[in-house]
C-alpha cells in the first residue's frame, strides 16, 4: 500500500517505512521509565519531603484519618511522583483495610459537578454518574452513601493535582469547602485531602473557611532540582529505560544542564532524554549522542509553547492575549503591567461569567508567563509615577496567534481582532466604560 500526496513529488511508502523501522537497532528497553507518571523503587533527592508526608499519613496504617495537606513546588519538582510513591509504600505496609487513593487532575476535571462525579465513578465501576444533568446536592448525597457502603471503615485520600486551578473556576472555593468537610457527614469512611499546586501564593486566594481546613499541617515545599540532582535522576531512569552502552558520554550531563536552566524541571530532563532516544531510533542510529539532545531541545521548545498556553487557566490565556493585542496593533508601544490590566479587563467584559481581576492578580499572571519564558518582564522606575513592569513578548507572534485561535472562548468572542481601546486615538476607557473623545 502506498500513500501519496498530490502536493509532493515523492510518495510515502508506509510499508517500507515500518519494515525499515523494525530492522533498526534497539534503542529502548523500557520506554515508559522516562515518563513522568513512572514511579521507580526509589525517588532520589526527595528524602526530606517523603519523610514529612510519610509522617503525616502514617496514621492511616492504624485506620486513623490523616490531616489535610498541601504540597507546593514548581513544575517538575516531584510533587505528584512523591505522593504516588508514598501511596504505594503505604499499601505495602497496611495489614488491615488498604487506603483508597483517588487522583483528580484539576486541569482536566475542574468543575464542582465533574469533581464529585469523578470521585463517585472511580469508586463505583458499575453505576456511572453522567458528565452533566444531575443537581449537585443529589450527587453529593449519592457520594456520601457510596463512601460509607463501599469504602466502609477504610481511609480515602483525595489528591487534587493543580488544585489552584479550582480557584479560577466558579464554585471552586465551595467544592473545596465541601470536600474538606466530608467527614462531618460520613458514618464509617473517613477522607483526607491532599492538594498539589505549583503556585506558592495559591492559599492567599482561598476562602478563610477552606484555609483553616487545608492548613491543618504546615505546607510541604518542593524545591527545584539542581543539575547534579537531575543527573542522578536521569542515570537511574536511563538504567531502566535503555540497554547498556546506548547512551554516549555527555548526554546525561547535557540533558540535566538544559533542564536545570528551566528551573530544575525533572519532567523536562526526562522528556529531553526520551525525545533524544526517539530521534536516534528514527534515524536508525546505534547510540544516543549530544546532537540528538540538541535536536530534541529544539523540537520541545516549539511543543512547550503550544502545550503550555493551551493548558493555562482562561485568565492566564487572556493575559497573554492582552500582550499579543498590544504588540499586534502597535509594535512601538511600550507595554506596561498597567496596560495589560486595562486590556485584560476589556477582554473579560466580552466573555460571559469571567470576573474582573485585581492588578495584583494580573501581576501574578505576568510573573508566571515570565517564569515560563513566554515573556520578559523588567521592573522599571517611572520616577514620580512609581515602579512598573515593562513587558516584551519573547515568542513568535504567528505562533501565539495560532495557539490562541485554538481556545474556544477566545475564538468565539473574536478577541484576536479587537484593537485595545487605549491604542485607539478617538476613544478613552474609564473604569469599565468606553467613551468617544470630545475634540
N, C-alpha and C positions, 0 to 999 in steps of 0.2 A: 504494500500500500504506500503510495506517495502523496504527501500533502503539498500542494503548490499554492503560491501566492501570486496573483496577477501582477502585483507591483514589483515583484522580484524577478531578476533574470534567471536565478537558480532556484530549483525546487529543494525542499527539505524532505529527506527520506527518513522517516521516523523509525522504520525497521532497522536500517543500518546504524542509526544513532544508538538505539538500545542495545544492539549486538556489540557495538564497539565499547559501549559503557560497561557491559558485563565482562568484557575482556580486559578492562583496565585494572591497574593494581588496586589492592585492598588498602584503603586509607583508614577507614573507621572499623573499630572493633565493637564499640557500643556508643553510637552517636548520641543517644538520649542523655548520656552522662554530662554533656555540655549544655543541657537545657536548664534554665533557672529552676524549673519545677523538680529536678532530680535532687533527691536528698541522700547524700553519701553517709557512710557509717560514722564519720566524724566531720565536724564543722570547724576548720582552722580559724584561729584568732577570734573566736566568739565565746570563749570560756566564761568571761565575766557576765555577759548577757544570758547565757544558758543557765548559769548558777542562780542568777536573780529570778528568772522566770520559773525555773525548777522549784525554787524555794517557795514561791507564791502558789504554784499549782500542786505541790506535793500532797496537800491535804485531801485531794481527790482520791488518792490511793486508799484512804480510810473512809471514803464515802462522804466526805465533807465538801461543802461548796467553797471554791476559791474566790477571793475578791476580784472585782472587775479590774482590768489592767489596760494601760495604754503603752504602745511601743512607738517611738519616734525615730526617724532617721531618713536620710536622703535615699533616693532610688539606688538599688544595688548594694545596700549595706547589710543584707542578710536577715531582714526582719521576718519575712514570711517563712523563709527556709528554717530559721531558728524555731519558730512556733511549731511548724510541721515536724521538725526533728524531735522536739520535746513531746509532742503528741504521740509519736511512735514509741519513744522510750517509756512514757507513762503507761501505755498499753502493755508493754512487755513486763512491767513490774506490778501490774494490777492483778491481785489474786481474786477479787470479788467481781462486782459489776464493772465492766470496762467503760470508761467515759466515752461519750459521743463527742465528735468534733464536726461542726458544720461550718464550712468556709463560704463566705459571701464576698465576692469582688464588687464593691460598691460602684466601680466604674461601669459595670455591666448590669448589675441589679441595684437600681438606685432609688426606686420609689417605695414608700411605705407598704403599699399593696404587694409589690413583687418581692420585697424582702420577706414578708410574712409567708407568702405563697412558696417562696424558695425553701424556707425552713421546713414548712409543712411537707412539701413534695419530697424533700431529701429524706425525711424520716419515714414517710408513708409512701411506699413504692406502688401501692395498688390504686387508691383513690387519689386523683390529682386535682389540685385547685387550678382553674383556668387562669391564663395571664391577666385577664380583666373580667369584670362583670359582677363580682360579689361585693357587698358592703364590707368595709374594713373591720367593723366590730364583729361581724359574723366569722370572718377568717380568724380573728384574734381568739374568739371563743373556741373555735374548732382546733386551733393550735394548742391552746391550754389543755384541752381534753386529750389530744394526741400525746403531748409530752408526758402526762400522768399515766396514760394507758400503755404506751409503747416503751418509753424510756424508764418509767416507774421510778425506782429508787436510785438510779444512776445520775451522774452529773453530765450535763450537756454544755459544752463550750461553744459559744457562738463567736466566730472570728470574723470581724468586719475589716476586710482589707481595703485600704484607701478610704477609710471612714470619713475623712474630711470632705469628700465629695457630697456626702449627705447634707451638709450644712448649706450647700449651694442650691439644694432642691427644696421645693415646697413640702412642708411636713417633716423635714429632716430632724429637727430637734424633738418633735413629738414621737417619732418612731424610736429614737434613741432612748427617750424617757420611758417609753413602753417596754423596751427590751431590758432596760436596767431594773425594771420593777416587776418582771415576770414572776419572780419567786413569791411575791406577795399574793399571787393568785393561783399558786400551784399547791397541791396536797402532798405529792410524793417526789416528783422530779425536782431537781434544782439546776439552775442555769448560771453560767458565768460568762461575762462579755469581755472579749479581748479586742481592742481597737488597734489598728495599724495605720500609721499616717506618715507621709514624708514631709509634712508641714509642721514645724515646731510651734507655730503660733495658732495651730488649729483650735486649741482649747479656749482661746480668747473669744471665739465666736459661738461658743456653746451657751445654751440656756443655763442659768445658775443651778436649776434643779438637776440637769444632766451632769454638770460639772461635779457636783457633790457625790453623785453615784459612780461616775467613772474615775474620780480622783481618790478612790479608796487606798490605792497604793501609789508610791512615787513613780512617775513615768520612767520607763527604761529607754535611754537614748542610745541609739546605734551610731557610732562614729564611722566616717568613711575609712576604707582600707587604704593603706599606703602601697607603693609599688612593690615592696618586698612581700607584704602580706598577700597581695594579688598574685604574685608569682608562686607563692606556696599553694594557693587555692588552685591555680591552673595546673601546677605539677601533679597535684592529687587527682584532679579530674582527667588530665591527659593520660595518666597511667591507667585509667578505666576505659577511656574513650578510644585510644589508639593502640595499635600493636607497637611493640618495642622497636625503636630505631626510625620511626616515621617522622618525628619532629627534629628539624635541624637545630643546631646551636643558635641561640639568639632569638628564636621565635617566641618562647615563653616570656623572656625579658621584654621584648618589644611589645607584645600584647599587654603585659602588665603596666608598662610605662605609658602607653597610649590611654589605657583605662584610668590610670591614676590622675591623668590630666582632666578627666571627666569626673572629677570629684570622688575618685576612688570607687567607681561603679563596677562591682563584680559581674553584674549582668553584661555590661559592655565588654569586659575582658573575656568572658565565656563566649559571647556572640562573635567576637573577633576571631578567636581560635577556631570555633566551629565553621565560620564563614571561610576562613583561610583553608581549612581542610576540604571544604566542599569545592573551592576553586581548584585546588590541587587535584581533587578527584575527577572533576570535569575535564581537566586538561590532560588526564592520564599521567600525571607526574607521580614519581615513586615516593616522594617525601614532601613535607611542608616547609617552605622557606620563608624568609623575611619578605620577599617580594610578594608572596601570596597574602601575607598580613597587610602589606601596604595597599594592595588591591582591595582587600576586604574592607579596609578603613574607608576607602573612597565610596564603595557601594553602601556601607552602613550609614555614612553621613547623609546620603540622599534619602535613604529609607527612614532615618531617625526623624527628620523634619516632618515628613508626612505623617508618620505614626504618632509623633508627639502632639502635633496640632490636633489631629483627629481624636485623640484620647483626652484632651483637656476638657475641663468643665466649660459650659457655654460662656460664662462670664470671662474666662481667660481667652476664649476664642474671640469674643467681642473686643477685648483689649488689643489683641494683635490686629484685628480688623480695623480698629481706630488708627493704629500706627500705619497700617497699609494705606488707608484712605488719605491720611495727611501727607504721606510721601507721594502717592499717586497723583494728587491734584496740585501739589506744589513742591517740587523737588528741592527748591531753595529754602523752603520754610524750616526754621529751627524748631524741632518738635520738643516740647517740654511735657513734664508729667501733668501739668495743668491742662494743656491742650488735649491730652489723651483722656483725661477725666471728662472734659466737655463733650468730646466726640462720643465717648462711651455712653454718656447719659443720653445723647441724641439718638444713638443706635438702640439703646434699651427701650426707648419710648415706642419704637416701631415693632417690638416683639411682645405680644400679649403675655402677661404673667411674669415678666422679668423685672426684678426690683432694682431700684437705683442704688448704687454703691457709694460708700464714702470715699473721700480722697485717700484716706489711709489704706483702704482695701485695694483700691486701684494701684497704689504704690506697692503693695504686696505682690500683686499680679505682675507688675513691671519687673520686680526683683526676680520672680520665678522665671520669667521669659529670658532675663539676662543670664541666670544660672544655667539655663538650658542651652545658651549660646545662640538663641534666635535674634536677640537684640543686644545692643550695648547701651548701658545707662550710666552716664557720668554725672555725679553731683557737682553742680557749679554754683558759685556765689553770684547773686544778682544784685549785689550792693544793698541799696535801701529796701529792695523787694524781697530780701532773704535768699534762701538757697532752693534750688530746684534741680531736677534731673533732666539732662539733655539726652534725648533718645535717638538712636540710629538703628535701622533695620539691617541686620547682618546676613540675611539670606536673600536669595534671588526673588525679585518681585513676581515674576511669572510663576514661580513655584508656589509662592504664598497664595496667589490668586487661584491657582488650580486646586490647591488643597481646601481653601475656604469655600470654594464653589461646591465642594462635596458635603458641606454641612447643611442639612435640610433647612433649619430655621433661618440661617443667613441667606441661603439661596432664595427661599420663599419670600423673604422680606426685601429681596433685591438690594441688600445693603452695600454690595460692592460697587454699585453705580450711584451712590449718594455722595455728593460733594459736601463736606462738612461746612456747617454754617459759618464757622469762624474764618473760613477761606473765601466766603462769598462777600464781595465788597459792598453789595447793596443790602445786606441783611445783618442783623445783630441778634444774639441769643441772650435772653435774660431769664435766669433760672431754667424752667422747662418750656418757655415760650419763645417763639421766633418772631421778630418784628422787622418790617421793612424800614430801612433808614430814611429819615426825612432830610432831604437836601436843602 
